[in-house]
Amino acid sequence: MNEISKILAVVDPTSPEQPGVSRAAWLAKATGAELELLVCYYNEYLSGDRLFDSPSLEKARNEVIENHEKHLEDIAEPIRKDGITVKTSAVWDHPLYEGVVRHANASGADLIIKDTHHHSAVTRALLTNTDWNMIRTCPMPLWLVKPRALAEKPAFVAAIDPMNQHDKPAALDDEILSMSKRIAGKVDGVVHAFHSYDPRIAVATATANAYIPVSLPFDEIEQQMHEDHQKRFKEITEFHDVDDDKAHLIAGLTHEELPAIADKLAADVVVMGAVARNRWKRLFIGATAERTLEHLPCDLLILKPDWFKTPVDLSNHDAA
């Protein structure tokens, strides 16, 4: 994608704290982007679905939306005083993730920023069903914010898969690194590249292909696998000018190693790709991503390949 010129921040009207709005305002100021604050609201008792619609229900819906618009203006005013162009929108739509995707597409947003749900009993912020559906269906970059402050020089960890083990197109790795560097350059941040591989895959493959009893050179097989991954990883990190001391190639399972490296580097944002697949008429993201995202201690910036088409109906939607 090109430079970020418009950021859409999703506002939770039920919460007094808006870390997503704060993050979006910070990024908008750093990039010079326009910021739009969005409340997407729906109430089935005012929708007219249960009973025949009436002028009184329509009036009630309009009043609710007007109140949300006033609330958004209260949030926007101090941000505008910081020199940021801020627009506000309150829409009646559901489910929430579809309404956000529809509005983002119609408004031409380059990036969506949304809070994640904070669980007070643990240090992690847990992803909600809406978050997962946004990950699966959002065609533009999605930044999920966890309730924590960023460092003065934020650390971005670009998680790539140069061997395309999980069916990710190679161009997506380039975009992950490009986006990481583009944003880090605007906020005086630093970019690390990360890739992990499971050496057991090579051993299991070699074992499966051994049709007669032989003594397999497992150490040599693992070493060859390491060299193959190292070669591809180095090619892409050198192309994107990532210093060797910030390129982390690790033997291990991604869902274990990525949270560990994020902790070790005190990462502020992990940037990774998600490829949705249509199976049995449902959308899934990779099992590795599913197992990884909940355990990351920092913000998540999730990108889709250029060819991705959202399953959300982008036509004008009347939830009432």
DOFI-506118 format. One record per residue (C-alpha): residue in one letter; z, x, y. Coordinates in steps of 0.2 Angstrom, whole numbers, padded with zeros to 4 digits, always signed. Layout:
// residues N
AZXY
...
// end
This chain:
// residues 320
M+0000+0000+0000
N-0002+0005+0018
E+0012+0007+0031
I+0026-0006+0031
S+0022-0017+0046
K+0032-0033+0041
I+0048-0035+0032
L+0055-0051+0025
A+0073-0052+0022
V+0080-0066+0012
V+0096-0073+0019
D+0110-0081+0008
P+0116-0096+0019
T+0132-0097+0009
S+0138-0079+0011
P+0147-0072+0027
E+0141-0055+0022
Q+0122-0050+0023
P+0120-0032+0017
G+0101-0036+0014
V+0099-0041+0032
S+0108-0025+0038
R+0097-0014+0026
A+0081-0023+0032
A+0086-0021+0051
W+0089-0002+0047
L+0072+0000+0039
A+0063-0010+0052
K+0070+0001+0066
A+0065+0016+0057
T+0047+0011+0053
G+0044+0000+0068
A+0040-0015+0057
E+0043-0033+0062
L+0057-0041+0053
E+0057-0059+0047
L+0073-0068+0042
L+0071-0081+0029
V+0082-0095+0022
C+0074-0104+0007
Y+0084-0120+0004
Y+0084-0135-0007
N+0096-0149-0012
E+0090-0161-0025
Y+0101-0175-0018
L+0091-0175-0002
S+0074-0172-0010
G+0070-0190-0014
D+0066-0185-0032
R+0081-0196-0039
L+0077-0211-0028
F+0063-0217-0018
D+0061-0206-0002
S+0066-0214+0014
P+0066-0209+0033
S+0085-0206+0032
L+0082-0193+0018
E+0068-0185+0028
K+0079-0185+0043
A+0094-0177+0033
R+0082-0163+0027
N+0076-0159+0044
E+0093-0158+0051
V+0098-0146+0037
I+0083-0135+0040
E+0087-0135+0059
N+0105-0130+0056
H+0099-0115+0045
E+0086-0110+0059
K+0101-0110+0071
H+0111-0099+0060
L+0096-0087+0058
E+0095-0086+0076
D+0113-0081+0078
I+0110-0067+0065
A+0094-0062+0074
E+0100-0060+0091
P+0110-0044+0090
I+0096-0036+0079
R+0084-0040+0093
K+0096-0031+0106
D+0093-0016+0095
G+0074-0016+0100
I+0068-0024+0084
T+0055-0039+0084
V+0063-0052+0074
K+0056-0069+0068
T+0066-0083+0059
S+0061-0096+0046
A+0070-0109+0036
V+0060-0118+0023
W+0063-0132+0011
D+0057-0125-0006
H+0062-0122-0024
P+0066-0114-0035
L+0072-0100-0024
Y+0061-0086-0031
E+0045-0096-0030
G+0049-0101-0012
V+0052-0083-0007
V+0036-0077-0015
R+0026-0091-0007
H+0033-0088+0010
A+0031-0069+0009
N+0012-0071+0003
A+0009-0084+0017
S+0017-0073+0031
G+0009-0057+0025
A+0025-0048+0021
D+0023-0030+0015
L+0040-0029+0008
I+0054-0041+0003
I+0072-0036+0004
K+0086-0046-0004
D+0104-0044-0009
T+0110-0043-0026
H+0125-0052-0032
H+0141-0042-0031
H+0154-0043-0045
S+0171-0038-0039
A+0178-0033-0056
V+0165-0019-0058
T+0158-0005-0048
R+0140-0012-0051
A+0131-0026-0043
L+0124-0038-0056
L+0107-0045-0055
T+0106-0064-0054
N+0093-0075-0063
T+0084-0076-0046
D+0084-0057-0045
W+0076-0055-0062
N+0063-0069-0058
M+0059-0060-0042
I+0056-0044-0051
R+0044-0053-0064
T+0034-0063-0051
C+0035-0054-0034
P+0018-0046-0031
M+0024-0035-0016
P+0037-0022-0016
L+0054-0029-0019
W+0070-0020-0012
L+0086-0026-0020
V+0101-0021-0010
K+0118-0018-0017
P+0133-0019-0006
R+0136-0001-0001
A+0132+0010+0014
L+0118+0023+0013
A+0120+0041+0016
E+0115+0049+0033
K+0101+0057+0023
P+0097+0044+0010
A+0092+0051-0008
F+0077+0042-0016
V+0074+0044-0035
A+0056+0040-0040
A+0057+0035-0058
I+0039+0039-0065
D+0031+0038-0082
P+0017+0051-0082
M+0013+0049-0100
N+0011+0030-0098
Q+0022+0027-0113
H+0027+0010-0107
D+0009+0004-0103
K+0011+0008-0085
P-0005+0012-0076
A-0006+0030-0069
A-0009+0024-0052
L+0008+0016-0051
D+0017+0032-0053
D+0007+0039-0038
E+0012+0023-0028
I+0030+0025-0033
L+0030+0043-0027
S+0020+0039-0011
M+0031+0025-0006
S+0047+0035-0009
K+0040+0049+0002
R+0033+0037+0015
I+0050+0028+0017
A+0060+0044+0016
G+0050+0052+0029
K+0054+0038+0041
V+0073+0039+0038
D+0076+0057+0036
G+0079+0056+0017
V+0075+0066+0002
V+0065+0062-0013
H+0068+0067-0031
A+0056+0063-0046
F+0063+0058-0062
H+0056+0056-0080
S+0064+0055-0097
Y+0057+0055-0114
D+0064+0052-0131
P+0061+0067-0143
R+0065+0056-0158
I+0048+0047-0155
A+0039+0063-0160
V+0050+0066-0175
A+0048+0048-0181
T+0029+0049-0179
A+0028+0065-0188
T+0039+0058-0202
A+0029+0042-0204
N+0013+0052-0205
A+0020+0064-0219
Y+0013+0056-0234
I+0018+0070-0246
P+0035+0078-0247
V+0034+0093-0235
S+0046+0103-0224
L+0042+0097-0206
P+0045+0109-0192
F+0055+0097-0181
D+0060+0110-0169
E+0042+0114-0166
I+0038+0096-0164
E+0051+0093-0151
Q+0046+0108-0142
Q+0028+0103-0141
M+0033+0085-0135
H+0043+0094-0121
E+0029+0104-0116
D+0017+0089-0116
H+0029+0079-0105
Q+0033+0094-0094
K+0014+0098-0091
R+0010+0080-0085
F+0026+0078-0075
K+0023+0095-0066
E+0005+0090-0062
I+0010+0074-0053
T+0026+0081-0044
E+0016+0096-0038
F+0002+0084-0032
H+0015+0075-0022
D+0024+0091-0016
V+0040+0087-0024
D+0050+0104-0025
D+0055+0110-0042
D+0073+0108-0039
K+0071+0090-0035
A+0060+0086-0051
H+0071+0081-0065
L+0063+0080-0083
I+0076+0075-0096
A+0076+0073-0114
G+0085+0056-0118
L+0084+0037-0116
T+0079+0031-0099
H+0091+0017-0099
E+0105+0030-0101
E+0098+0045-0091
L+0092+0036-0076
P+0109+0029-0071
A+0117+0045-0075
I+0105+0055-0064
A+0107+0042-0050
D+0126+0045-0051
K+0124+0064-0051
L+0112+0064-0036
A+0122+0051-0027
A+0106+0041-0026
D+0104+0028-0012
V+0088+0020-0019
V+0079+0021-0036
V+0061+0017-0035
M+0053+0011-0051
G+0038+0001-0057
A+0038-0015-0067
V+0024-0022-0076
A+0024-0040-0081
R+0016-0045-0097
N+0011-0063-0102
R+0018-0066-0120
W+0020-0084-0127
K+0017-0090-0109
R+0032-0081-0102
L+0034-0066-0091
F+0044-0051-0096
I+0046-0034-0089
G+0048-0019-0100
A+0064-0019-0111
T+0068-0001-0104
A+0069-0009-0086
E+0079-0023-0092
R+0092-0011-0100
T+0092+0000-0085
L+0093-0010-0069
E+0110-0018-0072
H+0118+0000-0073
L+0111+0008-0058
P+0124+0011-0045
C+0112+0010-0030
D+0098+0000-0022
L+0082-0004-0032
L+0065-0003-0025
I+0053-0011-0037
L+0034-0009-0036
K+0020-0018-0046
P+0002-0011-0049
D-0012-0016-0038
W-0020-0028-0051
F-0004-0038-0053
K-0006-0057-0050
T+0009-0067-0047
P+0011-0083-0059
V+0019-0092-0044
D+0008-0106-0037
L+0004-0099-0019
S-0003-0115-0012
N+0007-0126+0000
H+0022-0133-0009
D+0031-0148-0004
A+0048-0147-0013
A+0053-0164-0006
// end
